[in-house]
Amino acid sequence: MALIVNVHDAKTRFSQLLEQAHAGQEIILAKAGKPYARMVPLGTTLPRRQPGRFHLSCGDAFFEALPDDELKAWE
């Protein structure tokens, strides 16, 4: 589980947080309580996105003609 640290606190504990990240702990830096950046050990990579892996299906209603009032809204 990631450790969430406010940017102000991270400034005062940077060396400690750096060691924790190097040891494998994920550190989330937050700004005004919202996640802003992540500290992870060097060499840690996110899973690489593979094009074509996203599949979308829709029902037959998707291909039906739109009613006139909706078509006019798009014009």
Phi and psi in radians as a Rosetta constraint file:
Dihedral C 1 N 2 CA 2 C 2 CIRCULARHARMONIC -1.340 0.35
Dihedral N 2 CA 2 C 2 N 3 CIRCULARHARMONIC 2.584 0.35
Dihedral C 2 N 3 CA 3 C 3 CIRCULARHARMONIC -1.677 0.35
Dihedral N 3 CA 3 C 3 N 4 CIRCULARHARMONIC 2.191 0.35
Dihedral C 3 N 4 CA 4 C 4 CIRCULARHARMONIC -1.756 0.35
Dihedral N 4 CA 4 C 4 N 5 CIRCULARHARMONIC 2.193 0.35
Dihedral C 4 N 5 CA 5 C 5 CIRCULARHARMONIC -2.291 0.35
Dihedral N 5 CA 5 C 5 N 6 CIRCULARHARMONIC 2.328 0.35
Dihedral C 5 N 6 CA 6 C 6 CIRCULARHARMONIC -1.193 0.35
Dihedral N 6 CA 6 C 6 N 7 CIRCULARHARMONIC 2.556 0.35
Dihedral C 6 N 7 CA 7 C 7 CIRCULARHARMONIC -0.977 0.35
Dihedral N 7 CA 7 C 7 N 8 CIRCULARHARMONIC -0.724 0.35
Dihedral C 7 N 8 CA 8 C 8 CIRCULARHARMONIC -1.055 0.35
Dihedral N 8 CA 8 C 8 N 9 CIRCULARHARMONIC -0.787 0.35
Dihedral C 8 N 9 CA 9 C 9 CIRCULARHARMONIC -1.164 0.35
Dihedral N 9 CA 9 C 9 N 10 CIRCULARHARMONIC -0.634 0.35
Dihedral C 9 N 10 CA 10 C 10 CIRCULARHARMONIC -1.114 0.35
Dihedral N 10 CA 10 C 10 N 11 CIRCULARHARMONIC -0.591 0.35
Dihedral C 10 N 11 CA 11 C 11 CIRCULARHARMONIC -1.099 0.35
Dihedral N 11 CA 11 C 11 N 12 CIRCULARHARMONIC -0.683 0.35
Dihedral C 11 N 12 CA 12 C 12 CIRCULARHARMONIC -1.426 0.35
Dihedral N 12 CA 12 C 12 N 13 CIRCULARHARMONIC -0.345 0.35
Dihedral C 12 N 13 CA 13 C 13 CIRCULARHARMONIC -2.065 0.35
Dihedral N 13 CA 13 C 13 N 14 CIRCULARHARMONIC 0.433 0.35
Dihedral C 13 N 14 CA 14 C 14 CIRCULARHARMONIC -0.985 0.35
Dihedral N 14 CA 14 C 14 N 15 CIRCULARHARMONIC -0.834 0.35
Dihedral C 14 N 15 CA 15 C 15 CIRCULARHARMONIC -1.049 0.35
Dihedral N 15 CA 15 C 15 N 16 CIRCULARHARMONIC -0.757 0.35
Dihedral C 15 N 16 CA 16 C 16 CIRCULARHARMONIC -1.109 0.35
Dihedral N 16 CA 16 C 16 N 17 CIRCULARHARMONIC -0.794 0.35
Dihedral C 16 N 17 CA 17 C 17 CIRCULARHARMONIC -1.140 0.35
Dihedral N 17 CA 17 C 17 N 18 CIRCULARHARMONIC -0.632 0.35
Dihedral C 17 N 18 CA 18 C 18 CIRCULARHARMONIC -1.089 0.35
Dihedral N 18 CA 18 C 18 N 19 CIRCULARHARMONIC -0.748 0.35
Dihedral C 18 N 19 CA 19 C 19 CIRCULARHARMONIC -1.120 0.35
Dihedral N 19 CA 19 C 19 N 20 CIRCULARHARMONIC -0.718 0.35
Dihedral C 19 N 20 CA 20 C 20 CIRCULARHARMONIC -1.108 0.35
Dihedral N 20 CA 20 C 20 N 21 CIRCULARHARMONIC -0.753 0.35
Dihedral C 20 N 21 CA 21 C 21 CIRCULARHARMONIC -1.110 0.35
Dihedral N 21 CA 21 C 21 N 22 CIRCULARHARMONIC -0.738 0.35
Dihedral C 21 N 22 CA 22 C 22 CIRCULARHARMONIC -1.083 0.35
Dihedral N 22 CA 22 C 22 N 23 CIRCULARHARMONIC -0.559 0.35
Dihedral C 22 N 23 CA 23 C 23 CIRCULARHARMONIC -1.397 0.35
Dihedral N 23 CA 23 C 23 N 24 CIRCULARHARMONIC -0.076 0.35
Dihedral C 23 N 24 CA 24 C 24 CIRCULARHARMONIC 1.988 0.35
Dihedral N 24 CA 24 C 24 N 25 CIRCULARHARMONIC -0.101 0.35
Dihedral C 24 N 25 CA 25 C 25 CIRCULARHARMONIC -1.331 0.35
Dihedral N 25 CA 25 C 25 N 26 CIRCULARHARMONIC 2.252 0.35
Dihedral C 25 N 26 CA 26 C 26 CIRCULARHARMONIC -1.432 0.35
Dihedral N 26 CA 26 C 26 N 27 CIRCULARHARMONIC 2.228 0.35
Dihedral C 26 N 27 CA 27 C 27 CIRCULARHARMONIC -1.991 0.35
Dihedral N 27 CA 27 C 27 N 28 CIRCULARHARMONIC 2.164 0.35
Dihedral C 27 N 28 CA 28 C 28 CIRCULARHARMONIC -1.787 0.35
Dihedral N 28 CA 28 C 28 N 29 CIRCULARHARMONIC 2.138 0.35
Dihedral C 28 N 29 CA 29 C 29 CIRCULARHARMONIC -1.593 0.35
Dihedral N 29 CA 29 C 29 N 30 CIRCULARHARMONIC 2.236 0.35
Dihedral C 29 N 30 CA 30 C 30 CIRCULARHARMONIC -1.988 0.35
Dihedral N 30 CA 30 C 30 N 31 CIRCULARHARMONIC 2.508 0.35
Dihedral C 30 N 31 CA 31 C 31 CIRCULARHARMONIC -2.132 0.35
Dihedral N 31 CA 31 C 31 N 32 CIRCULARHARMONIC 2.080 0.35
Dihedral C 31 N 32 CA 32 C 32 CIRCULARHARMONIC 0.988 0.35
Dihedral N 32 CA 32 C 32 N 33 CIRCULARHARMONIC 0.642 0.35
Dihedral C 32 N 33 CA 33 C 33 CIRCULARHARMONIC 1.413 0.35
Dihedral N 33 CA 33 C 33 N 34 CIRCULARHARMONIC -0.009 0.35
Dihedral C 33 N 34 CA 34 C 34 CIRCULARHARMONIC -1.914 0.35
Dihedral N 34 CA 34 C 34 N 35 CIRCULARHARMONIC 2.366 0.35
Dihedral C 34 N 35 CA 35 C 35 CIRCULARHARMONIC -0.946 0.35
Dihedral N 35 CA 35 C 35 N 36 CIRCULARHARMONIC 2.364 0.35
Dihedral C 35 N 36 CA 36 C 36 CIRCULARHARMONIC -2.215 0.35
Dihedral N 36 CA 36 C 36 N 37 CIRCULARHARMONIC -0.705 0.35
Dihedral C 36 N 37 CA 37 C 37 CIRCULARHARMONIC -2.693 0.35
Dihedral N 37 CA 37 C 37 N 38 CIRCULARHARMONIC 2.913 0.35
Dihedral C 37 N 38 CA 38 C 38 CIRCULARHARMONIC -2.245 0.35
Dihedral N 38 CA 38 C 38 N 39 CIRCULARHARMONIC 2.380 0.35
Dihedral C 38 N 39 CA 39 C 39 CIRCULARHARMONIC -1.854 0.35
Dihedral N 39 CA 39 C 39 N 40 CIRCULARHARMONIC 2.153 0.35
Dihedral C 39 N 40 CA 40 C 40 CIRCULARHARMONIC -2.402 0.35
Dihedral N 40 CA 40 C 40 N 41 CIRCULARHARMONIC 2.795 0.35
Dihedral C 40 N 41 CA 41 C 41 CIRCULARHARMONIC -1.092 0.35
Dihedral N 41 CA 41 C 41 N 42 CIRCULARHARMONIC 2.551 0.35
Dihedral C 41 N 42 CA 42 C 42 CIRCULARHARMONIC -1.044 0.35
Dihedral N 42 CA 42 C 42 N 43 CIRCULARHARMONIC 2.398 0.35
Dihedral C 42 N 43 CA 43 C 43 CIRCULARHARMONIC 1.722 0.35
Dihedral N 43 CA 43 C 43 N 44 CIRCULARHARMONIC -0.249 0.35
Dihedral C 43 N 44 CA 44 C 44 CIRCULARHARMONIC -1.393 0.35
Dihedral N 44 CA 44 C 44 N 45 CIRCULARHARMONIC 2.182 0.35
Dihedral C 44 N 45 CA 45 C 45 CIRCULARHARMONIC -2.140 0.35
Dihedral N 45 CA 45 C 45 N 46 CIRCULARHARMONIC 2.679 0.35
Dihedral C 45 N 46 CA 46 C 46 CIRCULARHARMONIC -1.370 0.35
Dihedral N 46 CA 46 C 46 N 47 CIRCULARHARMONIC 2.670 0.35
Dihedral C 46 N 47 CA 47 C 47 CIRCULARHARMONIC -1.001 0.35
Dihedral N 47 CA 47 C 47 N 48 CIRCULARHARMONIC 2.340 0.35
Dihedral C 47 N 48 CA 48 C 48 CIRCULARHARMONIC -1.290 0.35
Dihedral N 48 CA 48 C 48 N 49 CIRCULARHARMONIC 2.323 0.35
Dihedral C 48 N 49 CA 49 C 49 CIRCULARHARMONIC -1.259 0.35
Dihedral N 49 CA 49 C 49 N 50 CIRCULARHARMONIC 2.359 0.35
Dihedral C 49 N 50 CA 50 C 50 CIRCULARHARMONIC -1.946 0.35
Dihedral N 50 CA 50 C 50 N 51 CIRCULARHARMONIC 1.974 0.35
Dihedral C 50 N 51 CA 51 C 51 CIRCULARHARMONIC -0.975 0.35
Dihedral N 51 CA 51 C 51 N 52 CIRCULARHARMONIC 2.474 0.35
Dihedral C 51 N 52 CA 52 C 52 CIRCULARHARMONIC 1.572 0.35
Dihedral N 52 CA 52 C 52 N 53 CIRCULARHARMONIC 0.018 0.35
Dihedral C 52 N 53 CA 53 C 53 CIRCULARHARMONIC -1.542 0.35
Dihedral N 53 CA 53 C 53 N 54 CIRCULARHARMONIC -0.156 0.35
Dihedral C 53 N 54 CA 54 C 54 CIRCULARHARMONIC -1.645 0.35
Dihedral N 54 CA 54 C 54 N 55 CIRCULARHARMONIC 2.166 0.35
Dihedral C 54 N 55 CA 55 C 55 CIRCULARHARMONIC -2.115 0.35
Dihedral N 55 CA 55 C 55 N 56 CIRCULARHARMONIC 2.319 0.35
Dihedral C 55 N 56 CA 56 C 56 CIRCULARHARMONIC -2.134 0.35
Dihedral N 56 CA 56 C 56 N 57 CIRCULARHARMONIC 2.346 0.35
Dihedral C 56 N 57 CA 57 C 57 CIRCULARHARMONIC -2.198 0.35
Dihedral N 57 CA 57 C 57 N 58 CIRCULARHARMONIC 2.600 0.35
Dihedral C 57 N 58 CA 58 C 58 CIRCULARHARMONIC -2.474 0.35
Dihedral N 58 CA 58 C 58 N 59 CIRCULARHARMONIC 2.738 0.35
Dihedral C 58 N 59 CA 59 C 59 CIRCULARHARMONIC -1.358 0.35
Dihedral N 59 CA 59 C 59 N 60 CIRCULARHARMONIC 3.048 0.35
Dihedral C 59 N 60 CA 60 C 60 CIRCULARHARMONIC -1.089 0.35
Dihedral N 60 CA 60 C 60 N 61 CIRCULARHARMONIC -0.471 0.35
Dihedral C 60 N 61 CA 61 C 61 CIRCULARHARMONIC -1.071 0.35
Dihedral N 61 CA 61 C 61 N 62 CIRCULARHARMONIC -0.445 0.35
Dihedral C 61 N 62 CA 62 C 62 CIRCULARHARMONIC -1.047 0.35
Dihedral N 62 CA 62 C 62 N 63 CIRCULARHARMONIC -0.594 0.35
Dihedral C 62 N 63 CA 63 C 63 CIRCULARHARMONIC -1.602 0.35
Dihedral N 63 CA 63 C 63 N 64 CIRCULARHARMONIC -0.040 0.35
Dihedral C 63 N 64 CA 64 C 64 CIRCULARHARMONIC -1.311 0.35
Dihedral N 64 CA 64 C 64 N 65 CIRCULARHARMONIC 2.647 0.35
Dihedral C 64 N 65 CA 65 C 65 CIRCULARHARMONIC -1.120 0.35
Dihedral N 65 CA 65 C 65 N 66 CIRCULARHARMONIC 2.515 0.35
Dihedral C 65 N 66 CA 66 C 66 CIRCULARHARMONIC -1.333 0.35
Dihedral N 66 CA 66 C 66 N 67 CIRCULARHARMONIC 2.614 0.35
Dihedral C 66 N 67 CA 67 C 67 CIRCULARHARMONIC -1.099 0.35
Dihedral N 67 CA 67 C 67 N 68 CIRCULARHARMONIC 2.702 0.35
Dihedral C 67 N 68 CA 68 C 68 CIRCULARHARMONIC -0.948 0.35
Dihedral N 68 CA 68 C 68 N 69 CIRCULARHARMONIC -0.721 0.35
Dihedral C 68 N 69 CA 69 C 69 CIRCULARHARMONIC -1.140 0.35
Dihedral N 69 CA 69 C 69 N 70 CIRCULARHARMONIC -0.606 0.35
Dihedral C 69 N 70 CA 70 C 70 CIRCULARHARMONIC -1.280 0.35
Dihedral N 70 CA 70 C 70 N 71 CIRCULARHARMONIC -0.664 0.35
Dihedral C 70 N 71 CA 71 C 71 CIRCULARHARMONIC -1.071 0.35
Dihedral N 71 CA 71 C 71 N 72 CIRCULARHARMONIC -0.705 0.35
Dihedral C 71 N 72 CA 72 C 72 CIRCULARHARMONIC -1.143 0.35
Dihedral N 72 CA 72 C 72 N 73 CIRCULARHARMONIC -0.585 0.35
Dihedral C 72 N 73 CA 73 C 73 CIRCULARHARMONIC -1.130 0.35
Dihedral N 73 CA 73 C 73 N 74 CIRCULARHARMONIC -0.465 0.35
Dihedral C 73 N 74 CA 74 C 74 CIRCULARHARMONIC -1.486 0.35
Dihedral N 74 CA 74 C 74 N 75 CIRCULARHARMONIC -0.239 0.35
